[in-house]
Amino acid sequence: MNKIIVVVGMCGAGKSVACDYIETLGFQRIYFGAITFEKLKEANIEVTPENERMMREKLREEHGMGTFAILNLPKIEEAIKNGPVLIESLYSWEELKIIKDKFKEEVITIAIVVDKTKRYERLAQREVRRLTFEEAKKRDITEIENISKAGPIAYADYIVDNNYEIKDLQNRLKEIIQSIN
């Protein structure tokens, strides 16, 4: 069976940058967060950080903490038939348990980690969904306390230090993917 790579990390760690690179290695990318945007569009609600948070919380209230894994299972099942899969934006411990229960040893987690100060600097400078220092701090605490985000990071099969240059990140990811294959 094809492998499923799950990239986890705190906001601003470089998960999307890591996923951009892994995708170039032949992985089909499934972005868990797309469900939030789909549901906002269905409800004819403007996409804003506040509305995104509201929708994520609403979905978790209605379907439980594993909702994004549950709602994305059909996409994963279809994609894995055609090759290796890359999951971006899996956040909660419950989501990871659902994916691991379904796909067993085929699931490999890679945690992208960065010093907190550096993450906050990156978040303050990014083009999309920019966050101030205080907003980033509040988001960290909320994600740790409310969605069990630390579990998948702590339990990751591989840890990648992304405090350096993008090329360093890409080299480490390439090593990991080669060792998995």
HELIX and SHEET records of a PDB file:
HELIX    1   1 LYS A   15  THR A   24  1                                  10    
HELIX    2   2 ALA A   34  GLU A   42  1                                   9    
HELIX    3   3 PRO A   49  HIS A   63  1                                  15    
HELIX    4   4 THR A   67  ILE A   80  1                                  14    
HELIX    5   5 TRP A   93  PHE A  103  1                                  11    
HELIX    6   6 LYS A  104  GLU A  106  5                                   3    
HELIX    7   7 LYS A  116  GLN A  125  1                                  10    
HELIX    8   8 PHE A  133  ILE A  147  1                                  15    
HELIX    9   9 ALA A  150  ALA A  154  1                                   5    
HELIX   10  10 ILE A  166  ILE A  180  1                                  15    
SHEET    1   A 5 GLN A  28  TYR A  31  0                                        
SHEET    2   A 5 VAL A  85  GLU A  88  1                                        
SHEET    3   A 5 ILE A   4  VAL A   8  1                                        
SHEET    4   A 5 VAL A 107  VAL A 113  1                                        
SHEET    5   A 5 TYR A 158  ASP A 161  1                                        
END                                                                             
